Amino acid sequence: MTASSTVFGKRREPHTVIIARGNSVSHFTVRPWIAALAGSVVAAITLGYFAATSYLVFRDDLIGAAIARQARMQHAYEDRISALRAQVDRITSRQLLDQQLMETKVTELLNRQSKLSERHGRLGPILEKANAEVAPESEPVPDGRPDERADAASNSPALAYAGAAGSTPFSLWTTREGHDPSESAADRADKLFVSINQSLRSIENEQITKISTLADDAYQTADQIADVLQEAGLPVDPDFGKTAMGGPLIAIDNAQAFDTKVRELDVALDRLDRVKKQAKSLPIANPAPGLSISSTFGVRKDPILGTPALHSGMDFRAPIGSPASATAAGTVTIAGWNGGYGRMVEIDHGNGLATRFAHLSRISVREGDKVQIGDIVGLTGNSGRSTGPHLHYEVRRDGHAVDPLRFIKIGKKLSQLL
């Protein structure tokens, strides 16, 4: 045993625990691994205890920190969501605003186009009247209809947008080619609206300018007719005198200017119509167009007696059967034989003016007939006190004979104005 101990070293005896209880004695051996296990268990329990105690002590702080962190994260997400919603709302509001703005502008363009069409309807009758009244050399008048630019405006995307169903805002603008990529759809729409507005405004201004020009032409023509009649000493309505001007300056817009110019044109055309009617009521036409004059008005040698005598009219060299035409509208007062006049027709034109057609071979009207300028009242002949076939033509004012050639010359001057 001693040798074994010398060879293998000193043997360590295991710890023995003896438990005595009265007469009962118990013992058990504590081996090293059991002691190590027990120590480990005790240490683990101790660490667990301290950990549990620390958790219980700091639990509220940890929970509070976690809750606070979660609250901060939630608030950050909510703020981000709110910001995104606000951005979406701003974008939507801007789109709605731009769409409403475009719809407003389109409505304005449609209203202006409607006004142009309405103007055409208003100008139709007055333009027909103008075409009949204004002298041929006057400048043609616009008919009030939108020209090619207005047609382009009516066919433009702006007006097409007004009737497009289900189209998204600016969808019609984004398809346009050749635009600046840096421009937004709203900017391109604004430019298009400005262009269309300028085109419509140009049409309106052109209408007003040309209507004004037509009114000036009508006034000028009326003044020219009145001047010729006044210079000839013929009766002229006092209203046909030169138009005066004056008054305060009052600015008006295009719509008011158009209405004012239309009224002015209507007044000018009425004035021109009245002065034309008055001029046409005067015997200023040629009773025998194309025929030469064989004897003029005034004192001459009587062709039968050879003594000086007053020739109360003028003679046209004409073969028997040539037509004699009324020189103005009027009423036939004499249609038959009248002494030295032979077969004679007398027409009352009003205003104290009358005309006579003598030495006729045939009379084509009756007393009381209404005749118009150019109507044939008879055929030339050699009846009455006459030396050969011809037409004797007289113009009388208040029963007194006046020179018919002066009236015929007036008619030539006014032929381009009536």
CORTAMO-V301698 format. One record per residue. N is the residue number from 1. RES is the residue in one small letter. SS is DSSP state (H for helix, E for strand, C for the rest). PSI is psi in degrees with one decimal (* if undefined). D_LAST is the distance of its C-alpha to the last C-alpha in Angstrom with 1 decimal. Layout:
# CORTAMO-V301698
n=N res=RES ss=SS psi=PSI d_last=D_LAST
n=N res=RES ss=SS psi=PSI d_last=D_LAST
This chain:
# CORTAMO-V301698
n=1 res=m ss=C psi=-38.6 d_last=168.5
n=2 res=t ss=H psi=-39.8 d_last=169.0
n=3 res=a ss=H psi=-43.8 d_last=168.5
n=4 res=s ss=H psi=-38.0 d_last=165.3
n=5 res=s ss=H psi=-33.1 d_last=164.1
n=6 res=t ss=H psi=-39.7 d_last=164.9
n=7 res=v ss=H psi=-49.0 d_last=163.1
n=8 res=f ss=H psi=0.6 d_last=159.9
n=9 res=g ss=C psi=-179.4 d_last=159.8
n=10 res=k ss=C psi=130.6 d_last=160.2
n=11 res=r ss=C psi=129.5 d_last=158.9
n=12 res=r ss=C psi=129.1 d_last=156.6
n=13 res=e ss=C psi=142.0 d_last=157.5
n=14 res=p ss=C psi=153.2 d_last=154.7
n=15 res=h ss=E psi=135.5 d_last=154.3
n=16 res=t ss=E psi=130.6 d_last=156.0
n=17 res=v ss=E psi=123.3 d_last=155.1
n=18 res=i ss=E psi=128.6 d_last=157.9
n=19 res=i ss=E psi=118.1 d_last=157.3
n=20 res=a ss=E psi=131.4 d_last=160.4
n=21 res=r ss=E psi=97.8 d_last=160.2
n=22 res=g ss=C psi=-130.8 d_last=163.5
n=23 res=n ss=C psi=-6.8 d_last=165.7
n=24 res=s ss=E psi=128.4 d_last=162.7
n=25 res=v ss=E psi=125.5 d_last=161.8
n=26 res=s ss=E psi=148.9 d_last=158.6
n=27 res=h ss=E psi=152.7 d_last=157.3
n=28 res=f ss=E psi=154.7 d_last=154.5
n=29 res=t ss=E psi=130.0 d_last=153.7
n=30 res=v ss=E psi=108.8 d_last=150.5
n=31 res=r ss=C psi=162.7 d_last=149.5
n=32 res=p ss=H psi=-39.4 d_last=147.2
n=33 res=w ss=H psi=-26.9 d_last=144.2
n=34 res=i ss=H psi=-40.2 d_last=144.4
n=35 res=a ss=H psi=-42.0 d_last=144.5
n=36 res=a ss=H psi=-39.3 d_last=141.5
n=37 res=l ss=H psi=-43.3 d_last=139.7
n=38 res=a ss=H psi=-41.5 d_last=140.6
n=39 res=g ss=H psi=-38.9 d_last=139.5
n=40 res=s ss=H psi=-40.6 d_last=136.2
n=41 res=v ss=H psi=-43.8 d_last=135.6
n=42 res=v ss=H psi=-43.6 d_last=136.5
n=43 res=a ss=H psi=-41.2 d_last=134.2
n=44 res=a ss=H psi=-41.8 d_last=131.4
n=45 res=i ss=H psi=-40.8 d_last=131.9
n=46 res=t ss=H psi=-44.8 d_last=132.1
n=47 res=l ss=H psi=-40.1 d_last=128.8
n=48 res=g ss=H psi=-39.4 d_last=127.2
n=49 res=y ss=H psi=-48.8 d_last=128.3
n=50 res=f ss=H psi=-37.8 d_last=127.0
n=51 res=a ss=H psi=-42.4 d_last=123.7
n=52 res=a ss=H psi=-41.2 d_last=123.4
n=53 res=t ss=H psi=-43.2 d_last=124.3
n=54 res=s ss=H psi=-41.9 d_last=121.7
n=55 res=y ss=H psi=-45.4 d_last=119.1
n=56 res=l ss=H psi=-34.0 d_last=119.9
n=57 res=v ss=H psi=-44.8 d_last=119.7
n=58 res=f ss=H psi=6.8 d_last=116.4
n=59 res=r ss=H psi=-47.1 d_last=114.8
n=60 res=d ss=H psi=-40.9 d_last=112.6
n=61 res=d ss=H psi=-42.5 d_last=111.4
n=62 res=l ss=H psi=-45.3 d_last=110.6
n=63 res=i ss=H psi=-43.7 d_last=108.8
n=64 res=g ss=H psi=-42.1 d_last=106.8
n=65 res=a ss=H psi=-41.9 d_last=105.8
n=66 res=a ss=H psi=-42.2 d_last=104.8
n=67 res=i ss=H psi=-42.5 d_last=102.8
n=68 res=a ss=H psi=-41.6 d_last=101.2
n=69 res=r ss=H psi=-44.2 d_last=100.3
n=70 res=q ss=H psi=-38.8 d_last=98.9
n=71 res=a ss=H psi=-41.1 d_last=96.9
n=72 res=r ss=H psi=-42.3 d_last=95.5
n=73 res=m ss=H psi=-41.2 d_last=94.6
n=74 res=q ss=H psi=-43.5 d_last=92.9
n=75 res=h ss=H psi=-39.6 d_last=91.0
n=76 res=a ss=H psi=-44.1 d_last=89.9
n=77 res=y ss=H psi=-42.3 d_last=88.7
n=78 res=e ss=H psi=-40.6 d_last=87.0
n=79 res=d ss=H psi=-41.6 d_last=85.3
n=80 res=r ss=H psi=-43.5 d_last=84.1
n=81 res=i ss=H psi=-43.0 d_last=82.8
n=82 res=s ss=H psi=-41.4 d_last=81.1
n=83 res=a ss=H psi=-43.0 d_last=79.5
n=84 res=l ss=H psi=-41.5 d_last=78.3
n=85 res=r ss=H psi=-43.2 d_last=76.9
n=86 res=a ss=H psi=-40.3 d_last=75.1
n=87 res=q ss=H psi=-43.6 d_last=73.7
n=88 res=v ss=H psi=-42.1 d_last=72.6
n=89 res=d ss=H psi=-41.3 d_last=71.1
n=90 res=r ss=H psi=-43.3 d_last=69.2
n=91 res=i ss=H psi=-44.5 d_last=67.9
n=92 res=t ss=H psi=-44.1 d_last=66.9
n=93 res=s ss=H psi=-41.8 d_last=65.3
n=94 res=r ss=H psi=-41.2 d_last=63.4
n=95 res=q ss=H psi=-43.1 d_last=62.2
n=96 res=l ss=H psi=-41.9 d_last=61.2
n=97 res=l ss=H psi=-44.8 d_last=59.5
n=98 res=d ss=H psi=-39.1 d_last=57.6
n=99 res=q ss=H psi=-43.5 d_last=56.7
n=100 res=q ss=H psi=-39.2 d_last=55.5
n=101 res=l ss=H psi=-43.4 d_last=53.5
n=102 res=m ss=H psi=-42.0 d_last=51.9
n=103 res=e ss=H psi=-38.1 d_last=51.2
n=104 res=t ss=H psi=-43.4 d_last=49.6
n=105 res=k ss=H psi=-39.4 d_last=47.4
n=106 res=v ss=H psi=-41.7 d_last=46.5
n=107 res=t ss=H psi=-40.7 d_last=45.6
n=108 res=e ss=H psi=-44.0 d_last=43.4
n=109 res=l ss=H psi=-41.8 d_last=41.7
n=110 res=l ss=H psi=-39.4 d_last=41.3
n=111 res=n ss=H psi=-41.3 d_last=39.8
n=112 res=r ss=H psi=-38.8 d_last=37.3
n=113 res=q ss=H psi=-38.5 d_last=36.4
n=114 res=s ss=H psi=-38.0 d_last=36.1
n=115 res=k ss=H psi=-38.4 d_last=33.8
n=116 res=l ss=H psi=-42.2 d_last=31.6
n=117 res=s ss=H psi=-39.8 d_last=31.5
n=118 res=e ss=H psi=-38.8 d_last=30.9
n=119 res=r ss=H psi=-38.8 d_last=27.9
n=120 res=h ss=H psi=-42.5 d_last=26.5
n=121 res=g ss=H psi=-38.2 d_last=26.9
n=122 res=r ss=H psi=-35.3 d_last=25.2
n=123 res=l ss=H psi=-19.0 d_last=22.3
n=124 res=g ss=H psi=-59.1 d_last=21.8
n=125 res=p ss=H psi=-41.4 d_last=19.8
n=126 res=i ss=H psi=-29.9 d_last=17.8
n=127 res=l ss=H psi=-36.1 d_last=17.0
n=128 res=e ss=H psi=-40.4 d_last=15.8
n=129 res=k ss=H psi=-39.4 d_last=13.5
n=130 res=a ss=H psi=-40.4 d_last=12.5
n=131 res=n ss=H psi=-30.2 d_last=12.0
n=132 res=a ss=H psi=-24.8 d_last=9.5
n=133 res=e ss=H psi=-41.4 d_last=7.7
n=134 res=v ss=C psi=145.4 d_last=8.4
n=135 res=a ss=C psi=150.6 d_last=7.0
n=136 res=p ss=C psi=-33.7 d_last=9.4
n=137 res=e ss=C psi=-5.6 d_last=11.7
n=138 res=s ss=C psi=156.3 d_last=12.4
n=139 res=e ss=C psi=136.7 d_last=15.9
n=140 res=p ss=C psi=149.7 d_last=16.6
n=141 res=v ss=C psi=142.5 d_last=17.9
n=142 res=p ss=C psi=144.3 d_last=21.5
n=143 res=d ss=C psi=4.0 d_last=22.2
n=144 res=g ss=C psi=-6.1 d_last=25.1
n=145 res=r ss=C psi=148.6 d_last=27.7
n=146 res=p ss=C psi=130.8 d_last=30.8
n=147 res=d ss=C psi=-158.9 d_last=30.6
n=148 res=e ss=H psi=-34.7 d_last=33.6
n=149 res=r ss=H psi=-38.0 d_last=35.4
n=150 res=a ss=H psi=-37.8 d_last=35.0
n=151 res=d ss=H psi=-40.2 d_last=36.3
n=152 res=a ss=H psi=-37.2 d_last=39.1
n=153 res=a ss=H psi=-39.4 d_last=39.8
n=154 res=s ss=H psi=-26.4 d_last=39.9
n=155 res=n ss=C psi=7.4 d_last=42.3
n=156 res=s ss=C psi=161.4 d_last=44.3
n=157 res=p ss=H psi=-27.4 d_last=48.0
n=158 res=a ss=H psi=-46.8 d_last=47.2
n=159 res=l ss=H psi=-29.3 d_last=45.3
n=160 res=a ss=H psi=-32.4 d_last=47.7
n=161 res=y ss=H psi=-34.7 d_last=50.5
n=162 res=a ss=H psi=-30.0 d_last=49.1
n=163 res=g ss=H psi=3.9 d_last=49.8
n=164 res=a ss=C psi=121.9 d_last=52.9
n=165 res=a ss=C psi=134.7 d_last=55.9
n=166 res=g ss=C psi=8.2 d_last=59.3
n=167 res=s ss=C psi=141.8 d_last=58.3
n=168 res=t ss=C psi=159.0 d_last=60.4
n=169 res=p ss=C psi=134.6 d_last=59.0
n=170 res=f ss=C psi=5.9 d_last=57.5
n=171 res=s ss=C psi=-29.9 d_last=58.4
n=172 res=l ss=C psi=-18.0 d_last=54.8
n=173 res=w ss=C psi=-30.0 d_last=54.9
n=174 res=t ss=C psi=-13.1 d_last=58.2
n=175 res=t ss=C psi=-5.3 d_last=57.1
n=176 res=r ss=C psi=141.8 d_last=54.4
n=177 res=e ss=C psi=156.1 d_last=55.4
n=178 res=g ss=C psi=11.7 d_last=55.4
n=179 res=h ss=C psi=162.4 d_last=56.0
n=180 res=d ss=C psi=124.4 d_last=58.5
n=181 res=p ss=C psi=-24.7 d_last=61.9
n=182 res=s ss=C psi=-13.4 d_last=62.6
n=183 res=e ss=C psi=144.0 d_last=59.6
n=184 res=s ss=C psi=167.9 d_last=60.0
n=185 res=a ss=H psi=-36.9 d_last=57.9
n=186 res=a ss=H psi=-40.0 d_last=56.5
n=187 res=d ss=H psi=-43.3 d_last=55.5
n=188 res=r ss=H psi=-37.9 d_last=53.7
n=189 res=a ss=H psi=-42.3 d_last=51.9
n=190 res=d ss=H psi=-43.1 d_last=50.9
n=191 res=k ss=H psi=-40.3 d_last=49.4
n=192 res=l ss=H psi=-41.9 d_last=47.5
n=193 res=f ss=H psi=-42.1 d_last=46.2
n=194 res=v ss=H psi=-42.7 d_last=45.1
n=195 res=s ss=H psi=-44.5 d_last=43.3
n=196 res=i ss=H psi=-41.1 d_last=41.5
n=197 res=n ss=H psi=-42.8 d_last=40.6
n=198 res=q ss=H psi=-40.1 d_last=39.2
n=199 res=s ss=H psi=-46.6 d_last=37.1
n=200 res=l ss=H psi=-40.3 d_last=35.7
n=201 res=r ss=H psi=-38.0 d_last=35.2
n=202 res=s ss=H psi=-40.3 d_last=33.3
n=203 res=i ss=H psi=-45.1 d_last=31.0
n=204 res=e ss=H psi=-45.0 d_last=30.5
n=205 res=n ss=H psi=-38.5 d_last=29.8
n=206 res=e ss=H psi=-39.8 d_last=27.4
n=207 res=q ss=H psi=-48.7 d_last=25.5
n=208 res=i ss=H psi=-42.7 d_last=25.5
n=209 res=t ss=H psi=-45.5 d_last=24.5
n=210 res=k ss=H psi=-35.3 d_last=21.5
n=211 res=i ss=H psi=-42.2 d_last=20.4
n=212 res=s ss=H psi=-40.9 d_last=20.8
n=213 res=t ss=H psi=-41.9 d_last=18.8
n=214 res=l ss=H psi=-41.7 d_last=15.9
n=215 res=a ss=H psi=-42.9 d_last=16.2
n=216 res=d ss=H psi=-41.6 d_last=16.4
n=217 res=d ss=H psi=-40.5 d_last=13.2
n=218 res=a ss=H psi=-44.9 d_last=11.4
n=219 res=y ss=H psi=-42.9 d_last=13.4
n=220 res=q ss=H psi=-42.4 d_last=12.7
n=221 res=t ss=H psi=-43.4 d_last=8.9
n=222 res=a ss=H psi=-41.7 d_last=9.5
n=223 res=d ss=H psi=-40.0 d_last=12.3
n=224 res=q ss=H psi=-42.8 d_last=10.6
n=225 res=i ss=H psi=-45.0 d_last=8.3
n=226 res=a ss=H psi=-39.2 d_last=11.6
n=227 res=d ss=H psi=-44.1 d_last=13.7
n=228 res=v ss=H psi=-43.6 d_last=12.1
n=229 res=l ss=H psi=-40.4 d_last=12.6
n=230 res=q ss=H psi=-41.3 d_last=16.0
n=231 res=e ss=H psi=-31.6 d_last=17.1
n=232 res=a ss=C psi=-3.8 d_last=16.5
n=233 res=g ss=C psi=18.9 d_last=18.6
n=234 res=l ss=C psi=155.2 d_last=16.2
n=235 res=p ss=C psi=132.4 d_last=16.9
n=236 res=v ss=C psi=137.0 d_last=15.3
n=237 res=d ss=C psi=131.9 d_last=16.6
n=238 res=p ss=H psi=-26.2 d_last=19.2
n=239 res=d ss=H psi=-12.1 d_last=18.2
n=240 res=f ss=H psi=8.7 d_last=15.1
n=241 res=g ss=C psi=176.7 d_last=17.5
n=242 res=k ss=C psi=139.0 d_last=18.4
n=243 res=t ss=C psi=134.7 d_last=19.9
n=244 res=a ss=C psi=163.2 d_last=23.7
n=245 res=m ss=C psi=154.7 d_last=25.9
n=246 res=g ss=C psi=175.8 d_last=29.6
n=247 res=g ss=C psi=166.1 d_last=32.2
n=248 res=p ss=C psi=156.0 d_last=35.1
n=249 res=l ss=C psi=121.2 d_last=35.0
n=250 res=i ss=C psi=115.9 d_last=35.6
n=251 res=a ss=C psi=139.9 d_last=36.1
n=252 res=i ss=C psi=158.3 d_last=34.7
n=253 res=d ss=C psi=-178.1 d_last=35.3
n=254 res=n ss=H psi=-41.5 d_last=32.9
n=255 res=a ss=H psi=-46.3 d_last=32.7
n=256 res=q ss=H psi=-39.0 d_last=31.8
n=257 res=a ss=H psi=-41.6 d_last=29.4
n=258 res=f ss=H psi=-48.4 d_last=27.6
n=259 res=d ss=H psi=-41.4 d_last=27.5
n=260 res=t ss=H psi=-44.1 d_last=26.3
n=261 res=k ss=H psi=-36.4 d_last=23.5
n=262 res=v ss=H psi=-44.4 d_last=22.4
n=263 res=r ss=H psi=-41.2 d_last=22.5
n=264 res=e ss=H psi=-41.5 d_last=20.6
n=265 res=l ss=H psi=-41.3 d_last=17.9
n=266 res=d ss=H psi=-42.8 d_last=17.8
n=267 res=v ss=H psi=-43.5 d_last=17.7
n=268 res=a ss=H psi=-42.2 d_last=14.9
n=269 res=l ss=H psi=-37.0 d_last=12.7
n=270 res=d ss=H psi=-43.0 d_last=13.9
n=271 res=r ss=H psi=-44.2 d_last=13.0
n=272 res=l ss=H psi=-39.3 d_last=9.4
n=273 res=d ss=H psi=-42.0 d_last=9.4
n=274 res=r ss=H psi=-42.5 d_last=11.2
n=275 res=v ss=H psi=-33.1 d_last=9.4
n=276 res=k ss=H psi=-43.1 d_last=6.1
n=277 res=k ss=H psi=-39.7 d_last=8.9
n=278 res=q ss=H psi=-40.7 d_last=10.6
n=279 res=a ss=H psi=-41.1 d_last=8.1
n=280 res=k ss=H psi=-20.0 d_last=7.8
n=281 res=s ss=C psi=-11.0 d_last=11.6
n=282 res=l ss=C psi=145.5 d_last=12.2
n=283 res=p ss=C psi=77.0 d_last=13.4
n=284 res=i ss=C psi=2.1 d_last=11.3
n=285 res=a ss=C psi=166.7 d_last=11.3
n=286 res=n ss=C psi=123.7 d_last=14.4
n=287 res=p ss=C psi=-20.5 d_last=17.2
n=288 res=a ss=C psi=74.0 d_last=19.1
n=289 res=p ss=C psi=137.1 d_last=17.3
n=290 res=g ss=C psi=-11.2 d_last=19.9
n=291 res=l ss=C psi=146.5 d_last=22.5
n=292 res=s ss=C psi=159.1 d_last=24.1
n=293 res=i ss=E psi=127.6 d_last=24.6
n=294 res=s ss=E psi=-20.5 d_last=28.2
n=295 res=s ss=E psi=137.8 d_last=28.3
n=296 res=t ss=C psi=178.4 d_last=26.2
n=297 res=f ss=C psi=143.9 d_last=26.2
n=298 res=g ss=E psi=-169.7 d_last=29.3
n=299 res=v ss=E psi=132.4 d_last=33.1
n=300 res=r ss=E psi=174.4 d_last=34.4
n=301 res=k ss=E psi=123.4 d_last=37.6
n=302 res=d ss=C psi=127.9 d_last=37.7
n=303 res=p ss=C psi=-16.1 d_last=38.0
n=304 res=i ss=C psi=-49.1 d_last=40.8
n=305 res=l ss=C psi=-23.8 d_last=42.8
n=306 res=g ss=C psi=8.8 d_last=42.1
n=307 res=t ss=C psi=155.9 d_last=41.9
n=308 res=p ss=E psi=136.8 d_last=39.1
n=309 res=a ss=E psi=156.7 d_last=36.6
n=310 res=l ss=E psi=124.5 d_last=33.1
n=311 res=h ss=E psi=112.3 d_last=30.5
n=312 res=s ss=C psi=3.2 d_last=28.1
n=313 res=g ss=C psi=-152.7 d_last=25.3
n=314 res=m ss=E psi=146.8 d_last=24.5
n=315 res=d ss=E psi=138.6 d_last=26.0
n=316 res=f ss=E psi=128.9 d_last=24.7
n=317 res=r ss=E psi=116.1 d_last=27.5
n=318 res=a ss=C psi=139.3 d_last=27.5
n=319 res=p ss=C psi=160.5 d_last=30.3
n=320 res=i ss=C psi=135.5 d_last=31.3
n=321 res=g ss=C psi=1.7 d_last=29.5
n=322 res=s ss=C psi=143.3 d_last=26.0
n=323 res=p ss=E psi=143.7 d_last=23.2
n=324 res=a ss=E psi=123.9 d_last=21.5
n=325 res=s ss=E psi=145.6 d_last=18.1
n=326 res=a ss=C psi=138.0 d_last=16.6
n=327 res=t ss=C psi=-3.4 d_last=13.9
n=328 res=a ss=C psi=165.2 d_last=12.8
n=329 res=a ss=C psi=147.0 d_last=14.4
n=330 res=g ss=E psi=-167.5 d_last=17.9
n=331 res=t ss=E psi=132.3 d_last=21.6
n=332 res=v ss=E psi=123.1 d_last=23.9
n=333 res=t ss=E psi=-28.5 d_last=26.6
n=334 res=i ss=E psi=133.5 d_last=28.5
n=335 res=a ss=E psi=85.6 d_last=29.1
n=336 res=g ss=E psi=-166.2 d_last=32.3
n=337 res=w ss=E psi=137.7 d_last=34.5
n=338 res=n ss=C psi=74.2 d_last=34.1
n=339 res=g ss=H psi=-127.7 d_last=36.8
n=340 res=g ss=H psi=-18.3 d_last=35.8
n=341 res=y ss=H psi=-16.4 d_last=32.3
n=342 res=g ss=C psi=-142.8 d_last=33.9
n=343 res=r ss=E psi=123.1 d_last=31.9
n=344 res=m ss=E psi=147.3 d_last=28.9
n=345 res=v ss=E psi=130.5 d_last=26.0
n=346 res=e ss=E psi=135.7 d_last=24.5
n=347 res=i ss=E psi=129.6 d_last=21.5
n=348 res=d ss=E psi=123.1 d_last=21.2
n=349 res=h ss=E psi=3.1 d_last=17.7
n=350 res=g ss=E psi=171.5 d_last=19.2
n=351 res=n ss=C psi=26.8 d_last=19.5
n=352 res=g ss=C psi=8.9 d_last=22.0
n=353 res=l ss=E psi=139.5 d_last=19.6
n=354 res=a ss=E psi=155.8 d_last=20.8
n=355 res=t ss=E psi=151.8 d_last=20.6
n=356 res=r ss=E psi=141.5 d_last=23.5
n=357 res=f ss=E psi=113.7 d_last=24.2
n=358 res=a ss=E psi=169.4 d_last=27.8
n=359 res=h ss=E psi=31.4 d_last=30.6
n=360 res=l ss=E psi=151.4 d_last=29.5
n=361 res=s ss=E psi=-21.1 d_last=32.0
n=362 res=r ss=E psi=142.5 d_last=30.8
n=363 res=i ss=E psi=130.9 d_last=28.8
n=364 res=s ss=C psi=2.0 d_last=27.0
n=365 res=v ss=C psi=168.7 d_last=26.2
n=366 res=r ss=C psi=161.5 d_last=28.5
n=367 res=e ss=C psi=135.0 d_last=28.5
n=368 res=g ss=C psi=-11.4 d_last=27.0
n=369 res=d ss=C psi=145.4 d_last=24.6
n=370 res=k ss=E psi=128.2 d_last=21.2
n=371 res=v ss=E psi=155.5 d_last=18.6
n=372 res=q ss=C psi=163.9 d_last=15.0
n=373 res=i ss=C psi=131.6 d_last=12.6
n=374 res=g ss=C psi=-11.7 d_last=14.3
n=375 res=d ss=C psi=140.2 d_last=17.6
n=376 res=i ss=E psi=122.3 d_last=20.6
n=377 res=v ss=E psi=-15.5 d_last=22.6
n=378 res=g ss=E psi=-178.3 d_last=25.4
n=379 res=l ss=E psi=141.0 d_last=26.9
n=380 res=t ss=E psi=154.3 d_last=27.7
n=381 res=g ss=E psi=-148.5 d_last=31.4
n=382 res=n ss=C psi=31.4 d_last=34.0
n=383 res=s ss=C psi=155.4 d_last=34.9
n=384 res=g ss=C psi=-155.5 d_last=36.0
n=385 res=r ss=C psi=89.0 d_last=36.7
n=386 res=s ss=C psi=148.6 d_last=35.5
n=387 res=t ss=C psi=-5.5 d_last=37.1
n=388 res=g ss=C psi=169.7 d_last=35.3
n=389 res=p ss=C psi=127.5 d_last=32.4
n=390 res=h ss=E psi=173.4 d_last=29.0
n=391 res=l ss=E psi=121.2 d_last=26.0
n=392 res=h ss=E psi=123.2 d_last=26.2
n=393 res=y ss=E psi=130.8 d_last=22.8
n=394 res=e ss=E psi=151.1 d_last=22.8
n=395 res=v ss=E psi=127.2 d_last=20.7
n=396 res=r ss=E psi=137.0 d_last=22.8
n=397 res=r ss=E psi=120.3 d_last=22.6
n=398 res=d ss=C psi=38.4 d_last=25.4
n=399 res=g ss=C psi=-5.3 d_last=27.2
n=400 res=h ss=E psi=137.1 d_last=27.2
n=401 res=a ss=E psi=136.2 d_last=25.7
n=402 res=v ss=E psi=166.7 d_last=23.2
n=403 res=d ss=C psi=115.3 d_last=22.0
n=404 res=p ss=H psi=-25.5 d_last=19.3
n=405 res=l ss=H psi=-32.3 d_last=18.7
n=406 res=r ss=H psi=-38.9 d_last=17.4
n=407 res=f ss=H psi=-40.8 d_last=14.5
n=408 res=i ss=H psi=-40.3 d_last=13.9
n=409 res=k ss=H psi=-39.4 d_last=14.0
n=410 res=i ss=H psi=-41.8 d_last=11.4
n=411 res=g ss=H psi=-38.9 d_last=9.1
n=412 res=k ss=H psi=-40.5 d_last=10.2
n=413 res=k ss=H psi=-36.5 d_last=9.7
n=414 res=l ss=H psi=-1.8 d_last=6.0
n=415 res=s ss=C psi=-31.8 d_last=5.6
n=416 res=q ss=C psi=-7.4 d_last=5.9
n=417 res=l ss=C psi=-18.7 d_last=3.8
n=418 res=l ss=C psi=* d_last=0.0
